[in-house]
Amino acid sequence: MRAAVLRKEPSSMPAPIDPIVEVRGISKSYGSTEALRGIDLDFPRGKLSSLLGPSGCGKTTLLKIIAGLIKANAGSIAVDGKVVTAPGPERAFVFQDFALMPWATALRNVAFGLELRGKARAEREEIARHYIAEVGLAGFEDKYPHQLSGGMRQRVGLARALSVDADVLLLDEPFSAVDEQNRRKFQEDLIRLRSNQNKTFIFVTHSIEEAVYISDRIVLLSPRPGRVSQIIEPEIDRSGDPDLIHRDKHYLDTVQEIWQGLKQYAE
Ligand SMILES: Nc1ncnc2c1ncn2[C@@H]1O[C@H](COP(=O)(O)OP(=O)(O)OP(=O)(O)O)[C@@H](O)[C@H]1O
């Protein structure tokens, strides 16, 4: 039987990275709490990178600095070679609680980013319908958030981020509020979206299994203050049966290797 997960042959030269997001010397303190110190990172274009580490290591802080939602005390962020200091159309942020407008339908919520950008109603609704279908919610366009399950609300949040056509999607633990079945299903959807949408995903999680399952690249952060401790490229062939991947030796070994590095921080 062919293995479901393949470790690619190591090449003699590391593949050059085409970074879309460049993080240089980022430090951030909240009062006397030093959240991040001297972070240097490149996020490759068209890939899914995860920020992984124990609670409080600064994952969300780094993601929000990349988004331009909070300011660093030192350092810079460049997107496509241009230094950014505020939110911009090339980056879309998916919040942990999805941040939906409760009084608006799924369609209006998804179209909202386009509404803010001044797109005409017919056009923005056509785009919104397309992405609602992309995330598996066709038929739910006219439902309000309270009529949708947590998993569905999360899909609305993702469809909204996809519809504004940003090159970089920043996702802050988007699976934390949903049950395990939906989480698994959504991880598979994200892998599919990442291969057919040509976007760069930067994803915050504290689940080692999740990071190994979905990521091209995992940035491990160590806490107090947050620093880059390791970068891991799981090199998993995800074209096979997802259930087999979860049982594959290389997948399990990678999970174990990361756990060995992180367990010292477990409380
Ligand atoms: N607004 C804030 N004011 C003060 N301290 C903060 C603030 N936001 C974060 N911190 C502190 O900065 C550190 C990093 O927080 P951050 O939320 O970025 O970590 P995290 O790795 O995302 O954590 P978690 O996995 O628990 O979400 C923590 O010690 C946290 O308590």
The ligand as an SDF file (V2000), in Angstrom:
LIG
                    3D

 31 33  0  0  0  0  0  0  0  0999 V2000
   -4.1630   44.3040   25.7740 N   0  0  0  0  0  0  0  0  0  0  0  0
   -3.2600   43.7470   26.5880 C   0  0  0  0  0  0  0  0  0  0  0  0
   -2.8960   44.3700   27.7430 N   0  0  0  0  0  0  0  0  0  0  0  0
   -1.9710   43.8370   28.5620 C   0  0  0  0  0  0  0  0  0  0  0  0
   -1.3540   42.6550   28.3510 N   0  0  0  0  0  0  0  0  0  0  0  0
   -1.6920   41.9850   27.2330 C   0  0  0  0  0  0  0  0  0  0  0  0
   -2.6520   42.4920   26.2940 C   0  0  0  0  0  0  0  0  0  0  0  0
   -2.7770   41.6030   25.2700 N   0  0  0  0  0  0  0  0  0  0  0  0
   -1.9260   40.5990   25.5600 C   0  0  0  0  0  0  0  0  0  0  0  0
   -1.2690   40.8250   26.7180 N   0  0  0  0  0  0  0  0  0  0  0  0
   -0.2430   39.9430   27.3320 C   0  0  0  0  0  0  0  0  0  0  0  0
    0.7910   39.7540   26.3580 O   0  0  0  0  0  0  0  0  0  0  0  0
    1.2070   38.3950   26.3530 C   0  0  0  0  0  0  0  0  0  0  0  0
    0.9620   37.8100   24.9560 C   0  0  0  0  0  0  0  0  0  0  0  0
   -0.4520   37.7390   24.7310 O   0  0  0  0  0  0  0  0  0  0  0  0
   -1.0910   37.1020   23.4150 P   0  0  0  0  0  0  0  0  0  0  0  0
   -2.5720   37.1420   23.5600 O   0  0  0  0  0  0  0  0  0  0  0  0
   -0.4950   37.7260   22.2220 O   0  0  0  0  0  0  0  0  0  0  0  0
   -0.5760   35.6040   23.5240 O   0  0  0  0  0  0  0  0  0  0  0  0
   -1.1250   34.2820   22.8030 P   0  0  0  0  0  0  0  0  0  0  0  0
    0.0720   33.4480   22.5500 O   0  0  0  0  0  0  0  0  0  0  0  0
   -1.9640   34.6420   21.6440 O   0  0  0  0  0  0  0  0  0  0  0  0
   -2.0040   33.6420   23.9480 O   0  0  0  0  0  0  0  0  0  0  0  0
   -3.2800   32.6520   23.8590 P   0  0  0  0  0  0  0  0  0  0  0  0
   -2.8100   31.3790   23.2120 O   0  0  0  0  0  0  0  0  0  0  0  0
   -3.6460   32.4500   25.2860 O   0  0  0  0  0  0  0  0  0  0  0  0
   -4.3290   33.3730   23.0530 O   0  0  0  0  0  0  0  0  0  0  0  0
    0.4340   37.7110   27.4650 C   0  0  0  0  0  0  0  0  0  0  0  0
    1.2480   37.7020   28.6160 O   0  0  0  0  0  0  0  0  0  0  0  0
   -0.7870   38.5650   27.6510 C   0  0  0  0  0  0  0  0  0  0  0  0
   -1.2630   38.4840   28.9740 O   0  0  0  0  0  0  0  0  0  0  0  0
  1  2  1  0
  2  3  1  0
  2  7  2  0
  3  4  2  0
  4  5  1  0
  5  6  2  0
  6  7  1  0
  6 10  1  0
  7  8  1  0
  8  9  2  0
  9 10  1  0
 10 11  1  0
 11 12  1  0
 11 30  1  0
 12 13  1  0
 13 14  1  0
 13 28  1  0
 14 15  1  0
 15 16  1  0
 16 17  2  0
 16 18  1  0
 16 19  1  0
 19 20  1  0
 20 21  2  0
 20 22  1  0
 20 23  1  0
 23 24  1  0
 24 25  2  0
 24 26  1  0
 24 27  1  0
 28 29  1  0
 28 30  1  0
 30 31  1  0
M  END
$$$$
